[in-house]
C-alpha cells in the first residue's frame, strides 16, 4: 500500500496546477482570442466588397515599416457585378444618406433654392425627395450600372505619395482617372457619364424653370466638383482620424470602442 501510495503521489502532484499558471493560461487565451478577432476585423475591413480600400499612407516614422508591410501584402482584387450592386445598396440605404439628404433639403429651403417647390413642410418634403432621388440615381447609374458595363472600379484608392500637394492633386484627378477590373489606370468614363446621365434625369422631376441646358450643365459641373471634394476627404480623413486618436483622451477612446461604428468608418 505504501508503494502504491508512493507510485500515485507523483501523478497527483502533476495534476496540481498553481493559480498563477491558470491565470497566465487564461490571459494567453484571451490574448489569442483578441488577436483572432483583430485579424477577422482586418479581413472584413479589407474585403473587396467594401468601399474602403486599405490606407497606404505611412502613419509615422516609428511604424512606417509596419505600414509598408501591411500595404504591400494587400493585392488588388476586382469587384464582381454582385459586389458593385451590394455597394450600391449599402451606400444608398445607409443612415448617412438620409441624414445628409435631410440636411441638404433644410439648407436649400433656408437659402431659397428651388423656389417653385414652395415653403413649409410640403416644400421641404419636395426638396428632400429630389435630393434623395439625385443621390440614389447617381449611385445606381455610376456605382453599379456603368461600372459593371464598362468594367471599372467605383472605389477610391488612397495615394502612395507623401507631400500634401501631390496627394491633393492625386485625389482631385481621380474624377477623370480610375482603375479598371484589371487594376490598371484608365479614363473614368463611368464618373463622367454617370454625372451627365444623372443631371439629365433630374429634368424629369425638377421644377420646369430648372429644366434647360444651362441648368443641366451647371448640375453636371457641380457633381464633378462635389466628387473631387469627396475624394479629398477620402484621402485625408484617415490622417485626421489618426491625429484625433493620438491626442484624444483615453475616456473618449473607450467610448468610441463601444459605439456601433460601421467597419468602413473605423479609424
Secondary structure by P-SEA (a helix, b strand, c coil): caaaaaaaaaaaaaacccaaaaaaaaaaaaaaaaaaaaaaaaaaaaccccccccccccccccaaaaaaaaaaaccbbbbcaaaaaaaaaaaaacaaaaaaaaaaaaaaaaacccccccccaaaaaaaaaaaaaaaaaaaaacccaaaaaaccccbbbbbccccaaaaaaaaaacccbbbccccccccaaaaaaaaaaaaaaaccccccccccaaaaaaaaaaaaaaaaaaaaaaacaaaaaaaaaacccaaaaaaaaaccccccccc
